[in-house]
């Protein structure tokens, strides 16, 4: 009986117990931690994307306004050039 308790059969039992404990540790602790970290990261990415969309829209409005101002200046310059040539 002592040879069975100290032999390969007990080593298999110990390995199975250790593997079971590691599996339980991973499923009960590591997976939920990783899930929360991933959810937090994805929320940050969503916030960054929303901020980028707002900044992009503001930049497009500013560039359109700038373009209208430049078109006005260009029209004035054309009128001045026409007055100078006449």
MOPAC internal coordinates of N, CA, C and O (Angstrom, degrees):
PM7 1SCF
backbone

  N    0.0000 0     0.00 0     0.00 0    0    0    0
  C    1.4520 1     0.00 0     0.00 0    1    0    0
  C    1.5281 1   111.15 1     0.00 0    2    1    0
  O    1.2310 1   120.79 1   144.44 1    3    2    1
  N    1.3221 1   116.10 1   -35.56 1    3    2    1
  C    1.4611 1   119.98 1  -179.22 1    5    3    2
  C    1.5178 1   110.93 1   -66.61 1    6    5    3
  O    1.2310 1   120.10 1   146.80 1    7    6    5
  N    1.3205 1   117.41 1   -33.20 1    7    6    5
  C    1.4679 1   119.75 1   179.08 1    9    7    6
  C    1.5233 1   111.13 1   -68.65 1   10    9    7
  O    1.2310 1   119.92 1   146.25 1   11   10    9
  N    1.3256 1   117.76 1   -33.75 1   11   10    9
  C    1.4679 1   120.47 1   176.98 1   13   11   10
  C    1.5286 1   110.89 1   -70.30 1   14   13   11
  O    1.2310 1   119.75 1   141.94 1   15   14   13
  N    1.3266 1   118.09 1   -38.06 1   15   14   13
  C    1.4679 1   122.03 1  -178.67 1   17   15   14
  C    1.5182 1   111.10 1   -69.76 1   18   17   15
  O    1.2310 1   119.40 1   150.44 1   19   18   17
  N    1.3103 1   118.75 1   -29.56 1   19   18   17
  C    1.4560 1   121.98 1  -177.97 1   21   19   18
  C    1.5223 1   111.80 1  -105.62 1   22   21   19
  O    1.2310 1   119.53 1  -178.46 1   23   22   21
  N    1.3097 1   118.51 1     1.54 1   23   22   21
  C    1.4578 1   121.36 1  -173.49 1   25   23   22
  C    1.5224 1   113.07 1   -96.64 1   26   25   23
  O    1.2310 1   121.29 1    18.85 1   27   26   25
  N    1.3066 1   115.14 1  -161.15 1   27   26   25
  C    1.4552 1   122.07 1  -176.12 1   29   27   26
  C    1.5320 1   113.49 1   -63.86 1   30   29   27
  O    1.2310 1   119.80 1   148.23 1   31   30   29
  N    1.2956 1   117.99 1   -31.77 1   31   30   29
  C    1.4697 1   120.11 1  -179.18 1   33   31   30
  C    1.5220 1   110.71 1   -64.62 1   34   33   31
  O    1.2310 1   120.06 1   140.02 1   35   34   33
  N    1.3073 1   117.50 1   -39.98 1   35   34   33
  C    1.4648 1   119.53 1   179.42 1   37   35   34
  C    1.5265 1   110.41 1   -70.95 1   38   37   35
  O    1.2310 1   120.83 1   147.21 1   39   38   37
  N    1.3190 1   116.02 1   -32.79 1   39   38   37
  C    1.4643 1   119.15 1   177.66 1   41   39   38
  C    1.5219 1   110.14 1   -64.66 1   42   41   39
  O    1.2310 1   120.24 1   141.90 1   43   42   41
  N    1.3250 1   117.15 1   -38.10 1   43   42   41
  C    1.4636 1   120.89 1   177.69 1   45   43   42
  C    1.5235 1   109.98 1   -65.24 1   46   45   43
  O    1.2310 1   120.55 1   137.14 1   47   46   45
  N    1.3151 1   116.56 1   -42.86 1   47   46   45
  C    1.4665 1   120.63 1   179.30 1   49   47   46
  C    1.5273 1   110.21 1   -62.92 1   50   49   47
  O    1.2310 1   120.19 1   136.14 1   51   50   49
  N    1.3246 1   117.24 1   -43.86 1   51   50   49
  C    1.4640 1   121.31 1   179.12 1   53   51   50
  C    1.5331 1   110.01 1   -63.41 1   54   53   51
  O    1.2310 1   120.35 1   137.52 1   55   54   53
  N    1.3270 1   116.93 1   -42.48 1   55   54   53
  C    1.4669 1   120.07 1   178.36 1   57   55   54
  C    1.5207 1   111.13 1   -62.58 1   58   57   55
  O    1.2310 1   120.08 1   137.89 1   59   58   57
  N    1.3069 1   117.45 1   -42.11 1   59   58   57
  C    1.4659 1   120.47 1   177.96 1   61   59   58
  C    1.5221 1   111.28 1   -63.47 1   62   61   59
  O    1.2310 1   119.90 1   139.63 1   63   62   61
  N    1.3192 1   117.79 1   -40.37 1   63   62   61
  C    1.4582 1   120.84 1   177.91 1   65   63   62
  C    1.5283 1   111.48 1   -64.89 1   66   65   63
  O    1.2310 1   120.73 1   137.43 1   67   66   65
  N    1.3376 1   116.20 1   -42.57 1   67   66   65
  C    1.4614 1   120.42 1   179.04 1   69   67   66
  C    1.5244 1   110.33 1   -65.29 1   70   69   67
  O    1.2310 1   119.98 1   135.32 1   71   70   69
  N    1.3243 1   117.65 1   -44.68 1   71   70   69
  C    1.4606 1   120.79 1   178.11 1   73   71   70
  C    1.5246 1   111.40 1   -61.88 1   74   73   71
  O    1.2310 1   120.74 1   140.32 1   75   74   73
  N    1.3192 1   116.19 1   -39.68 1   75   74   73
  C    1.4725 1   120.04 1   176.79 1   77   75   74
  C    1.5200 1   111.22 1   -63.11 1   78   77   75
  O    1.2310 1   120.41 1   138.78 1   79   78   77
  N    1.3137 1   116.81 1   -41.22 1   79   78   77
  C    1.4676 1   120.58 1   178.87 1   81   79   78
  C    1.5259 1   111.11 1   -66.76 1   82   81   79
  O    1.2310 1   120.20 1   139.16 1   83   82   81
  N    1.3208 1   117.22 1   -40.84 1   83   82   81
  C    1.4684 1   120.74 1   178.36 1   85   83   82
  C    1.5282 1   110.00 1   -64.96 1   86   85   83
  O    1.2310 1   120.30 1   136.43 1   87   86   85
  N    1.3288 1   117.03 1   -43.57 1   87   86   85
  C    1.4597 1   120.95 1   178.27 1   89   87   86
  C    1.5252 1   110.42 1   -59.65 1   90   89   87
  O    1.2310 1   120.83 1   134.76 1   91   90   89
  N    1.3165 1   116.02 1   -45.24 1   91   90   89
  C    1.4634 1   120.03 1  -179.33 1   93   91   90
  C    1.5317 1   111.06 1   -64.99 1   94   93   91
  O    1.2310 1   120.30 1   139.92 1   95   94   93
  N    1.3291 1   117.03 1   -40.08 1   95   94   93
  C    1.4570 1   121.85 1   177.96 1   97   95   94
  C    1.5303 1   110.70 1   -61.66 1   98   97   95
  O    1.2310 1   121.17 1   135.11 1   99   98   97
  N    1.3319 1   115.36 1   -44.89 1   99   98   97
  C    1.4623 1   119.83 1  -178.96 1  101   99   98
  C    1.5203 1   110.88 1   -65.48 1  102  101   99
  O    1.2310 1   120.08 1   133.29 1  103  102  101
  N    1.3177 1   117.46 1   -46.71 1  103  102  101
  C    1.4628 1   119.95 1  -176.26 1  105  103  102
  C    1.5214 1   112.79 1   -73.33 1  106  105  103
  O    1.2310 1   119.79 1   149.85 1  107  106  105
  N    1.3102 1   118.01 1   -30.15 1  107  106  105
  C    1.4642 1   120.25 1  -178.03 1  109  107  106
  C    1.5219 1   113.23 1   -89.64 1  110  109  107
  O    1.2310 1   119.40 1   154.35 1  111  110  109
  N    1.3192 1   118.76 1   -25.65 1  111  110  109
  C    1.4642 1   121.20 1  -173.19 1  113  111  110
  C    1.5217 1   113.04 1  -119.01 1  114  113  111
  O    1.2310 1   120.39 1   124.10 1  115  114  113
  N    1.3176 1   116.87 1   -55.90 1  115  114  113
  C    1.4623 1   120.68 1  -171.61 1  117  115  114
  C    1.5276 1   111.46 1   -69.85 1  118  117  115
  O    1.2310 1   119.75 1   135.15 1  119  118  117
  N    1.3180 1   118.08 1   -44.85 1  119  118  117
  C    1.4683 1   120.50 1  -178.65 1  121  119  118
  C    1.5307 1   111.52 1   -62.20 1  122  121  119
  O    1.2310 1   118.75 1   132.73 1  123  122  121
  N    1.3407 1   119.99 1   -47.27 1  123  122  121
  C    1.4652 1   118.27 1   177.25 1  125  123  122
  C    1.5319 1   113.17 1   -62.62 1  126  125  123
  O    1.2310 1   119.96 1   142.54 1  127  126  125
  N    1.3323 1   117.68 1   -37.46 1  127  126  125
  C    1.4637 1   120.00 1   177.08 1  129  127  126
  C    1.5222 1   111.24 1   -63.00 1  130  129  127
  O    1.2310 1   120.84 1   135.75 1  131  130  129
  N    1.3202 1   116.00 1   -44.25 1  131  130  129
  C    1.4634 1   120.25 1   179.22 1  133  131  130
  C    1.5231 1   110.89 1   -65.53 1  134  133  131
  O    1.2310 1   120.32 1   141.73 1  135  134  133
  N    1.3101 1   117.00 1   -38.27 1  135  134  133
  C    1.4591 1   121.13 1   179.09 1  137  135  134
  C    1.5228 1   110.60 1   -64.06 1  138  137  135
  O    1.2310 1   120.21 1   134.70 1  139  138  137
  N    1.3213 1   117.21 1   -45.30 1  139  138  137
  C    1.4676 1   120.02 1   179.03 1  141  139  138
  C    1.5270 1   110.90 1   -64.64 1  142  141  139
  O    1.2310 1   120.47 1   138.84 1  143  142  141
  N    1.3241 1   116.72 1   -41.16 1  143  142  141
  C    1.4658 1   119.97 1   178.75 1  145  143  142
  C    1.5201 1   110.85 1   -63.77 1  146  145  143
  O    1.2310 1   120.30 1   138.23 1  147  146  145
  N    1.3166 1   117.04 1   -41.77 1  147  146  145
  C    1.4610 1   121.01 1   178.25 1  149  147  146
  C    1.5287 1   111.08 1   -65.29 1  150  149  147
  O    1.2310 1   120.00 1   137.42 1  151  150  149
  N    1.3155 1   117.61 1   -42.58 1  151  150  149
  C    1.4706 1   120.77 1   177.72 1  153  151  150
  C    1.5222 1   110.96 1   -62.15 1  154  153  151
  O    1.2310 1   120.43 1   138.22 1  155  154  153
  N    1.3161 1   116.77 1   -41.78 1  155  154  153
  C    1.4645 1   120.93 1   178.69 1  157  155  154
  C    1.5342 1   110.17 1   -64.07 1  158  157  155
  O    1.2310 1   120.52 1   137.40 1  159  158  157
  N    1.3222 1   116.62 1   -42.60 1  159  158  157
  C    1.4681 1   121.02 1   179.19 1  161  159  158
  C    1.5333 1   110.73 1   -63.59 1  162  161  159
  O    1.2310 1   120.46 1   135.65 1  163  162  161
  N    1.3154 1   116.73 1   -44.35 1  163  162  161
  C    1.4628 1   119.93 1  -179.91 1  165  163  162
  C    1.5264 1   111.48 1   -65.97 1  166  165  163
  O    1.2310 1   120.03 1   145.74 1  167  166  165
  N    1.3209 1   117.54 1   -34.26 1  167  166  165
  C    1.4683 1   120.24 1   175.63 1  169  167  166
  C    1.5241 1   110.52 1   -65.09 1  170  169  167
  O    1.2310 1   120.21 1   140.63 1  171  170  169
  N    1.3270 1   117.21 1   -39.37 1  171  170  169
  C    1.4619 1   120.35 1   176.82 1  173  171  170
  C    1.5275 1   111.16 1   -65.46 1  174  173  171
  O    1.2310 1   120.22 1   139.66 1  175  174  173
  N    1.3145 1   117.18 1   -40.34 1  175  174  173
  C    1.4623 1   120.60 1   178.12 1  177  175  174
  C    1.5239 1   110.01 1   -63.73 1  178  177  175
  O    1.2310 1   120.13 1   137.50 1  179  178  177
  N    1.3392 1   117.36 1   -42.50 1  179  178  177
  C    1.4597 1   120.59 1   177.53 1  181  179  178
  C    1.5175 1   111.04 1   -60.94 1  182  181  179
  O    1.2310 1   120.17 1   137.68 1  183  182  181
  N    1.3286 1   117.27 1   -42.32 1  183  182  181
  C    1.4629 1   120.78 1   178.86 1  185  183  182
  C    1.5242 1   110.62 1   -64.40 1  186  185  183
  O    1.2310 1   120.13 1   138.75 1  187  186  185
  N    1.3209 1   117.35 1   -41.25 1  187  186  185
  C    1.4660 1   120.48 1   178.11 1  189  187  186
  C    1.5254 1   111.74 1   -64.61 1  190  189  187
  O    1.2310 1   120.44 1   139.60 1  191  190  189
  N    1.3219 1   116.77 1   -40.40 1  191  190  189
  C    1.4601 1   120.17 1   178.17 1  193  191  190
  C    1.5252 1   111.45 1   -64.85 1  194  193  191
  O    1.2310 1   120.63 1   139.25 1  195  194  193
  N    1.3262 1   116.40 1   -40.75 1  195  194  193
  C    1.4571 1   120.07 1   177.65 1  197  195  194
  C    1.5275 1   110.76 1   -63.56 1  198  197  195
  O    1.2310 1   120.71 1   136.20 1  199  198  197
  N    1.3180 1   116.25 1   -43.80 1  199  198  197
  C    1.4679 1   120.68 1   178.15 1  201  199  198
  C    1.5283 1   110.44 1   -62.97 1  202  201  199
  O    1.2310 1   120.32 1   138.65 1  203  202  201
  N    1.3221 1   116.98 1   -41.35 1  203  202  201
  C    1.4643 1   120.52 1   179.86 1  205  203  202
  C    1.5217 1   110.87 1   -64.52 1  206  205  203
  O    1.2310 1   119.97 1   141.23 1  207  206  205
  N    1.3363 1   117.66 1   -38.77 1  207  206  205
  C    1.4684 1   120.54 1   177.68 1  209  207  206
  C    1.5238 1   111.09 1   -62.67 1  210  209  207
  O    1.2310 1   120.95 1   136.85 1  211  210  209
  N    1.3336 1   115.78 1   -43.15 1  211  210  209
  C    1.4654 1   119.76 1   178.95 1  213  211  210
  C    1.5275 1   110.87 1   -63.97 1  214  213  211
  O    1.2310 1   120.56 1   136.14 1  215  214  213
  N    1.3247 1   116.54 1   -43.86 1  215  214  213
  C    1.4635 1   120.08 1   179.26 1  217  215  214
  C    1.5276 1   111.19 1   -64.82 1  218  217  215
  O    1.2310 1   120.63 1   142.10 1  219  218  217
  N    1.3126 1   116.41 1   -37.90 1  219  218  217
  C    1.4581 1   120.39 1   178.89 1  221  219  218
  C    1.5236 1   110.89 1   -65.05 1  222  221  219
  O    1.2310 1   120.19 1   137.80 1  223  222  221
  N    1.3309 1   117.24 1   -42.20 1  223  222  221
  C    1.4589 1   120.64 1   178.19 1  225  223  222
  C    1.5257 1   110.57 1   -64.72 1  226  225  223
  O    1.2310 1   120.17 1   138.15 1  227  226  225
  N    1.3250 1   117.27 1   -41.85 1  227  226  225
  C    1.4665 1   120.89 1   178.51 1  229  227  226
  C    1.5256 1   110.53 1   -64.36 1  230  229  227
  O    1.2310 1   120.25 1   139.62 1  231  230  229
  N    1.3097 1   117.12 1   -40.38 1  231  230  229
  C    1.4637 1   121.12 1   178.60 1  233  231  230
  C    1.5340 1   110.42 1   -65.25 1  234  233  231
  O    1.2310 1   120.17 1   139.00 1  235  234  233
  N    1.3157 1   117.28 1   -41.00 1  235  234  233
  C    1.4646 1   120.47 1   178.57 1  237  235  234
  C    1.5261 1   110.50 1   -63.08 1  238  237  235
  O    1.2310 1   120.46 1   138.57 1  239  238  237
  N    1.3363 1   116.73 1   -41.43 1  239  238  237
  C    1.4770 1   119.75 1   177.54 1  241  239  238
  C    1.5235 1   110.72 1   -64.19 1  242  241  239
  O    1.2310 1   120.34 1   137.81 1  243  242  241
  N    1.3249 1   116.95 1   -42.19 1  243  242  241
  C    1.4667 1   120.63 1  -179.55 1  245  243  242
  C    1.5262 1   110.71 1   -65.21 1  246  245  243
  O    1.2310 1   120.27 1   137.98 1  247  246  245
  N    1.3171 1   117.08 1   -42.02 1  247  246  245
  C    1.4612 1   120.23 1   179.18 1  249  247  246
  C    1.5233 1   111.60 1   -66.64 1  250  249  247
  O    1.2310 1   120.01 1   143.05 1  251  250  249
  N    1.3341 1   117.58 1   -36.95 1  251  250  249
  C    1.4632 1   120.41 1   176.95 1  253  251  250
  C    1.5185 1   110.15 1   -65.00 1  254  253  251
  O    1.2310 1   120.22 1   138.27 1  255  254  253
  N    1.3183 1   117.18 1   -41.73 1  255  254  253
  C    1.4614 1   121.23 1   177.84 1  257  255  254
  C    1.5265 1   110.29 1   -63.88 1  258  257  255
  O    1.2310 1   120.44 1   137.86 1  259  258  257
  N    1.3014 1   116.75 1   -42.14 1  259  258  257
  C    1.4619 1   121.89 1   178.49 1  261  259  258
  C    1.5265 1   110.57 1   -62.84 1  262  261  259
  O    1.2310 1   120.86 1   138.19 1  263  262  261
  N    1.3228 1   115.95 1   -41.81 1  263  262  261
  C    1.4606 1   120.19 1   179.01 1  265  263  262
  C    1.5311 1   111.14 1   -63.85 1  266  265  263
  O    1.2310 1   120.37 1   138.32 1  267  266  265
  N    1.3420 1   116.90 1   -41.68 1  267  266  265
  C    1.4746 1   119.67 1   177.26 1  269  267  266
  C    1.5237 1   110.59 1   -62.37 1  270  269  267
  O    1.2310 1   120.12 1   139.55 1  271  270  269
  N    1.3249 1   117.38 1   -40.45 1  271  270  269
  C    1.4619 1   120.43 1   179.18 1  273  271  270
  C    1.5281 1   110.49 1   -64.96 1  274  273  271
  O    1.2310 1   120.26 1   138.77 1  275  274  273
  N    1.3094 1   117.12 1   -41.23 1  275  274  273
  C    1.4656 1   120.32 1   178.53 1  277  275  274
  C    1.5229 1   111.60 1   -66.39 1  278  277  275
  O    1.2310 1   120.41 1   143.19 1  279  278  277
  N    1.3088 1   116.83 1   -36.81 1  279  278  277
  C    1.4590 1   119.64 1   176.84 1  281  279  278
  C    1.5270 1   110.71 1   -64.18 1  282  281  279
  O    1.2310 1   120.45 1   141.18 1  283  282  281
  N    1.3415 1   116.74 1   -38.82 1  283  282  281
  C    1.4578 1   120.69 1   176.36 1  285  283  282
  C    1.5177 1   111.59 1   -63.71 1  286  285  283
  O    1.2310 1   120.49 1   137.21 1  287  286  285
  N    1.3108 1   116.66 1   -42.79 1  287  286  285
  C    1.4682 1   120.81 1   178.41 1  289  287  286
  C    1.5192 1   110.08 1   -64.72 1  290  289  287
  O    1.2310 1   120.56 1   138.36 1  291  290  289
  N    1.3131 1   116.53 1   -41.64 1  291  290  289
  C    1.4676 1   120.80 1   178.83 1  293  291  290
  C    1.5264 1   110.28 1   -62.20 1  294  293  291
  O    1.2310 1   119.89 1   138.33 1  295  294  293
  N    1.3196 1   117.82 1   -41.67 1  295  294  293
  C    1.4647 1   121.05 1   178.89 1  297  295  294
  C    1.5269 1   110.14 1   -63.77 1  298  297  295
  O    1.2310 1   120.33 1   137.72 1  299  298  297
  N    1.3308 1   116.97 1   -42.28 1  299  298  297
  C    1.4656 1   120.07 1   178.00 1  301  299  298
  C    1.5255 1   111.44 1   -62.45 1  302  301  299
  O    1.2310 1   120.28 1   137.17 1  303  302  301
  N    1.3208 1   117.07 1   -42.83 1  303  302  301
  C    1.4561 1   120.77 1   178.79 1  305  303  302
  C    1.5284 1   111.12 1   -62.58 1  306  305  303
  O    1.2310 1   120.47 1   139.96 1  307  306  305
  N    1.3155 1   116.71 1   -40.04 1  307  306  305
  C    1.4652 1   119.38 1   177.53 1  309  307  306
  C    1.5228 1   110.98 1   -62.32 1  310  309  307
  O    1.2310 1   120.76 1   138.01 1  311  310  309
  N    1.3413 1   116.15 1   -41.99 1  311  310  309
  C    1.4730 1   119.74 1   179.15 1  313  311  310
  C    1.5237 1   110.34 1   -64.58 1  314  313  311
  O    1.2310 1   119.94 1   138.94 1  315  314  313
  N    1.3165 1   117.73 1   -41.06 1  315  314  313
  C    1.4664 1   121.21 1   179.01 1  317  315  314
  C    1.5258 1   110.44 1   -65.43 1  318  317  315
  O    1.2310 1   120.49 1   138.63 1  319  318  317
  N    1.3169 1   116.67 1   -41.37 1  319  318  317
  C    1.4628 1   119.38 1   178.21 1  321  319  318
  C    1.5258 1   111.13 1   -63.43 1  322  321  319
  O    1.2310 1   120.12 1   141.60 1  323  322  321
  N    1.3333 1   117.38 1   -38.40 1  323  322  321
  C    1.4621 1   121.52 1   178.44 1  325  323  322
  C    1.5238 1   110.45 1   -65.22 1  326  325  323
  O    1.2310 1   119.90 1   141.16 1  327  326  325
  N    1.3422 1   117.80 1   -38.84 1  327  326  325
  C    1.4523 1   121.40 1   179.40 1  329  327  326
  C    1.5193 1   111.05 1   -68.12 1  330  329  327
  O    1.2310 1   120.38 1   144.25 1  331  330  329
  N    1.3284 1   116.87 1   -35.75 1  331  330  329
  C    1.4598 1   121.07 1  -179.44 1  333  331  330
  C    1.5226 1   111.01 1   -69.57 1  334  333  331
  O    1.2310 1   120.44 1   144.14 1  335  334  333
  N    1.3234 1   116.76 1   -35.86 1  335  334  333
  C    1.4714 1   119.63 1  -177.29 1  337  335  334
  C    1.5258 1   111.87 1   -78.40 1  338  337  335
  O    1.2310 1   119.91 1   160.65 1  339  338  337
  N    1.3092 1   117.77 1   -19.35 1  339  338  337
  C    1.4716 1   118.94 1  -179.77 1  341  339  338
  C    1.5055 1   112.40 1   -92.12 1  342  341  339
  O    1.2310 1   120.10 1   180.00 1  343  342  341

